[in-house]
Amino acid sequence: MKVSAITLGCKVNQYETQAMLTRLQAASFTLCEKEEDSDVVLINSCTVTAASDHKVRQVLRRTRKKAPTAVIVLTGCMPQAFPEQADRWEEADVVMGNSNRSYLLEHILAFMSSRQRIVDIAPHQSGEAFEHMQVTEFYERTRAFVKIEDGCNRFCSYCIIPYARGRVRSKPLEALGSELHELGRHGYQEVVLTGINLSAYGQDIGKNLCDAVETACSAPGIQRVRLGSLEPEQMDEGTIARLAQQPKLCPQFHLSLQSGCDSTLRRMNRHYDTAEYRAIVQRLRENFPNAAITTDVMVGFPGETAAEFSQSLAFIREIGFAKAHVFAYSRRPGTRADKAPGQVTNAVKEERSRAMIAAAAETQRAFLSAQCGRTEPVLFEQLCEDGCWTGYTRNYTLVHVSSSHPIGGRLLDTLITTPEKEHCLGELVVQQ
């Protein structure tokens, strides 16, 4: 039987989809690129915003039209967060959440046998263990994502994810070491450690993020280790100093901000202020020369005044992010912010988004310009339509170079020459 997958949302979802496909392959399923050619279509959902839910429903409808006879499996955060809505997703034959994916194969085979719709969404339990998942390869990817943490204890006022993911739980170091050893053996030179609240890794098992990074950096064959999105308040001075002792750790840190205004951060129930954030960035730059600091920033949060937005805008410019993902606040039923007073109009959100995107573009241009003239190792990934090979430096600067020979999957010294809008041009130091 042939199986295809559609993944929506974050890098954790990408990892989990890969792990589920790996399990199905072990049961003699064959991977398929097109849904219309598949016997089974796996849809791994995201529910971070109401817009995410809308997109999942669109994908469900589109998939059923393209593959009318396939078994459609809906899993992931949306059904986990809203199990009472399962009847609305009538296009899905099997509906599962995040907590019981070990039954994936069993439910697919049961539906094929009975043609009776299956809904199995088990609630998260206090003290539940980290779900055992392991991958040995990522199809069509040069780097591998490895999920090391799940769940979140923070309950930001705008976020539904703690309800979809449960409490913090961490992958044991022994399991992490084993998985990374296999990835290295399969030729992966770069891994990205990911989690729902990655900075909280180890809180439940007496470890911390540094332990996971050290395990990853010691894995044979692995040349680069990256970190996924980090929460600022857990990046203390000792943690940063210990991380800096690992030469394989890439100097790129996605440090979630959300707002550059202290009063907005308090309403968001974020556990830091701008002074703390500024100090963390300074320590990272002191310990990791030429580090790239990237972030997420939200505009139009309930109660955000023009003055508060101006403070946030100024803070973005002050920090000088290498890249900032800007998005407007989206009401999410089930969260405190959804019922908060002072909801901002869509027109104001759009105006503020444009201003914030423009400021982020300015800081990105400054960062890319500062990379020019440097010679950096670039891990090349793919050949573009224009004939250029693209890859990333250690600080995740995207570089395009011309080469008459295939260089995908190779780590090559490259002179960075020219800044473009979102990448740099470069020249191979030694022509291949």
N, C-alpha and C positions, 0 to 999 in steps of 0.2 A: 504494500500500500504506500501511497505517496502522501507526504505531509508538507505543507508550507506554513509560514508564520508571518504575522504582522505585529510589530512591536511599537507601541505608543509610549511616549514618556521618556524616562530617565535611563542612565547607564545601568542602574540596578535591574531595570526591566530587560534591558538588552542581555545582560548576563543570565537572568532567569529564563528567558526564552531559549538561549543557547543551551542551557542545562536541560530544559524540557525536551528540546529536539535531540539532544544526546541520548536521553533515556529512550525516546521513541526509536531512534536508530538502533539501539541495542536490542530492541524488540522487532527488528527487521523492517522498519519503515525506511523509505527512501526520501531524501530531501527533494523538494520540488520548488521551482522559482515562482510559478504562476498559480494563483488560487484556482483558476478555471480548470487546471490539469490535476488538481489535488483531490485525494480521497478525504483528507482531513485538513482543515484550516484552523490554526491556533491563533487567537487574537489575545494578546497580552495588553491589558488596558491600563490607562492612566486616569486619575481622578483629581489631579492637583487643583483644577479650577472647573467651574461649570462649563466653560468652553471645551475643556478636555472631555467631559462626559458627552457633550454634543458631537464631538469628533468621533468618539467610540461608536455612538449610535449610527452615524453616517457610514463608518467603516463596516459595521454589521450589515446594514441594508445593502451596501454596494457589494459586499462579499457574497451575500445570498443570491443576488442577481447574477453575479459572475459564475458562481459555483452552486447551482440549485440543488445538486444531489450530494454535495460534500457534507461531512460531519463538521459543523462549526462549533469550536470550543471557545467560550469566553471565560477568561481568567484574569487575575490581577486585582488592582486596587479598587476599581469601580464596583464590582460585585461584592468585594469584601466590605467596603464602606457602606454600601446601600443594599443589603441582601433582600430587603422588603420590596425592592423594585424588580426582582428577577423576572416577574411575569411580563414586564414591559419589553424585555429583550427577546422577543419571540423568535427572532431569526437564529438564535443560538440553540443548539441541540444539547450541549453540555455547558453548564454554568458553574464555575468554581471560583473560590477566592484565592488568597495568598497562603492560607494556613494548612491546606490539605492536598498539595499538588502531588504527593506520592501516589494518589489514586488516579492520576491522569490517564494512564494506559487502561486501567481497569474500567473507568467510566466510558472511554471511547469504545472499547470492545463490547461493553454492556449495551450501549446505545445501538451499535451496529447489529447486535443480536435481537434486541427487543423493539427498536425504533421508538422507545418511550423516552421522552425528554428527562434529563437528569439535572437536578439543581442540588448542589452539595457545597454549601458555604458555611464552614465551621468558624465560630468566633475565636479570636485570639484568647489565649489563656495566660493568666499571671504565672510567670516563671517558666514559660515554655522554652524549649531548647532552640538553638539556631538550626534552621532547616538544612539538612545535609544535601548539598548540591556540589557537583564538580564538573568542570569542563576540561577538555584536553586541547581544544582548538576553537577558534572563531572563524567562521567561514568568510572568505574574502576580506579579511582584516589583517593588518600588519601588527597591531597591538591587541592585547587581550585585556578585557575587563574581568576583574575578580571581585566578587562581592564578599566582603569580610564582616559586614555589620548590617543588622536589620532593626527596624523599629525606632521610635523616638519618644522621649519622655518630656518634651519641652512645651507642647501645646501653645504654639503661637496663635494669636487670636484669629488669624485669617486662614488657618491651615487645618485640613481634614485628615492629613496623613497619619497622625498617631492612631486614628480610628481604623485606618486601612492597613496599618503595618504593625500595630501592637507596641509593646515596650522594647527597650534596647536589649539586644542579644547579639552575641559575637561568635565568629567562627573560631574554633580552637586553633592554636598555633600549629599543632601537629598536622591538622587537616589542610591548613593553608600552605604549609611547607610542602606537603605531598602534591597538592594541586599545582603549585608553582614549578616544582621539579618536572612534572609532566609537560607543562606548557613550555618550559625551557627545552626539554627533550624534543618537542615538536617544532622547534625553531623560532619561537617567539622571543624577541629581544627586549620588548617593552611590555610592561603590565601597568594597568591603572587600578589601584585599590579603590573600591567604591562602597558606599553604604547609604542608608537613609539619613542617618546622622553620624557620619564617618568619624567625627572627632570624639564621639562617645565610645568608640571601640574599646572593649575590654572592661567596661564598668561592671559587667555581670560576672566576669571570670577572673578578676584580680589582675588584669593586664591593662595596657594602654596602647595608644596608636603607635608609639615608638617601637613597641615589641613587634607589631605587625610589619612595620617598615623594615626593621632589622632582619626579620625572617625573609621578607621578599628580596632584600638586597643581597642576601647570602645564597639565594637559589642559583644553581648552576645554569649558565646560559642566559640568564636575565641581565641585560646591560643597563636598562633604565627602569625606574620605578616612579610612577606618578600617583598623586593623590587626587581623589574626586573632591566634591564640594565640602568645605570645612566650615564649622561654626566658630566664630571668633573667640568666644569666651573660654573655650577649652584649649586655646593655643597660648599657654603660659610660657614664661621665659625659659623654664627648665625643659619643656617639651621642644621648643624651637632649637635650643642649644644641642639637645640630644639628636634631633633630626639632622642637624647640620653636620654631624659626624659621619653621615652616610653618603659617600661620593656618588653612588648610583641614584640617589634621590634627585629628581629633576626640580630645578628652581622655578616652579610654576605653582601658584597657590590660588585656588578659587575660594576666596574668603567672602562668604555670604554677608551682604550688608543690609539690603532691603530699604533702608532710608538713611540719609545723612543728617537727620534732624532728631535730637534726643527726645523731644516730646512725642514725635511720631513713633519712635522705637518703643517707648513705654506703652503706648496704646496697642502696639503690635505684640506686646509681651515678649519682646526680645530682651536677652539678659546681658546687655552691654550698652555702653554709650559711645559717642563718637570719639571721646578722648581715649578710651580703652582700645577702640578699633585703630586709631591713629598710631598708638604705641605698638600694637601688634605688627602693623605694617612696617614700622620703622625697624623693629627687631628682625623681622624676616629679611628686610633689605640689608641689614648689617651682617646677617649670618649667611645670606645667599646672594652673592654679587650678581648683578644683572637679572634679578628675579623678576618674573612677570606676576603681577597681582591682578587677578580678574575677579569679577563679582556679578551679583544680581542686584538690581535696584527697582523698587516698585514706586509708581506714582499714583496719586489719587486715592490713597488710603483714606477711610472715613475720618473726617475731621481735619484733613490736611488743608491748612490755610495757604494763601499765596506766600506769606512770609516763611512758613515751614518748608514749602517747596523750594523757595529761594535758598534756604540753608542747605537743603539736600543737594541742590544743584552746585552750590559753591564747594561742598565737601567732595563731590565727585571730581571736580576740577583740581582741588587741592591734592587729593591722593594720587591722581595721575594713573588711572587704571590702564593696563594693557588692553583690556576689553571689558565692556560692561553689557550684560544682557538687561535691557530695559523693558518693563512690561507694566501695563496699567492694572490696578487692583480689580479683581473680578469677584463678585459676591459668590460665596460658597455656602449654601444652606448647611446647617449643622455646626457652624462656627460662630463664635461670639461677635466677630466683626460684621457678620451678615445683619445683625440686629442693632448695630451701633448707630448712634445719631451722626448727622453730618455727612451722609453719603454724597460723594462728589459726582457731578454730572458727567456723562460721557464726553460732552464737548470739552469740558475742562481737562478731563483725563487725556484726551487726544492732543490738546495743546501742550500740556506738560510732557507728554511722551515725546513729542517732536523736539522740544527744547532739551530734554534729557538725552535723547539719542544724539543730538548735535554735539552736546558737551562730551559725551562718551566717544564720539568719532574724533573729536579734537585730541583727546588724551591718547587714543589709539594711534593716531598719526604721529604724535610725538614719540610714542614708544617705538613704533616701527622705524622711524628715522634714526633713533638712537642705536638700533641694531646694525645699521649700515657701516661697513668697514670692518666688521668683526668676522673672524673665521670660526665657524661652529660646525660640529658634527650634526648632520641631518639624516634622520631615518626616513628614507623615501618610501612612498606608499603606492602611488598610482600614476598612470600616464593620462594626461588630460587631452581633450580634443584638439587643443592648440599645439600639441606635440611636446609640451613641457611636462617634466616629472615634478610631482609635488611631495613635500615631506615636512617634517617638523624638527626644529632645534630642541635642545633640552628645555628651554623656557617656553616652548610651544609657539614659537614664531613660525608661521606657515611660509615656506620658501618654494619658489618655482625656478627650475633650472632646465636648460636644454642639454640633452645628451643623446648621442647617436647610438648608444647601447642601452639595453634594459638595466635599470638600477633599482627596481622595486624590491623592497625588503632589505636593502643594503644601507649601512651606516657610513656616510662619506663626508669628509671635511669639505665645507662649502664657504666661499667668500660671499657675504651678503652685500649686495651692491646698491640696490635701489628700492625705496619704499613705494608701495602701491596703496590702494585703498584699504585692503584687509590682509595683504600679504607683502612679502618682499621678493624681489628678484635676486638670483644668486648665480655664482659660477663655481663649478667643481674645481677644487684646488689641483687635483690630478685627473685629467680627462680619462674617462673609462672607455 
